[in-house]
Amino acid sequence: VQYSELYTLDISNETPNDDEPVTDKVWHSIRLQNPTKLPWTTAPALVIADGRPVAQEKLQYTPANGETTLRLTVANNIVVDRNESEVARVRQSVRRFDSTWDAVTIEGTIDIRNFKDEPVVVAVTRDVEGEATRASGLRVTRIATAPRAINPVERLEWEVPLRAGETKTVKYQYKVYVRA
């Protein structure tokens, strides 16, 4: 099947704390194209190169003519450093569900450095509870996990090309309502 190499970074919703910091792992992955008229079902997948096993991972359901990503191994030569901070707060901006809510604006940065001696593409995914500010190169998808909640859940996605030795910074911003 057709495939392309890429590196993936899926940032969890967990917030780091002093006891157990959250470490972001960049994965060397492949993006597979399903050219068939039938879907691929969820199942174990074995990746072989030059007759030798490279990785084993769970292949996710993939519709006919769709695509999926399969992780191979953690890429220690793609380093990520990220930070989020509160940049604005509007006190008591909304009253809903018999409560008052502050509107808080969060700004985040993700620094990605390619220590490899070849160019790479890093696909970054960040789920946020709140509403993202639209930005260049950013794809936002609203996820219907709790449609009646005061804050939506949105998936932010970027594809970041990096030359050998290059560092790029991805910036994003979102607004979330917190109980006052």
Disulfide bonds with the S-S distance in Angstrom:
none
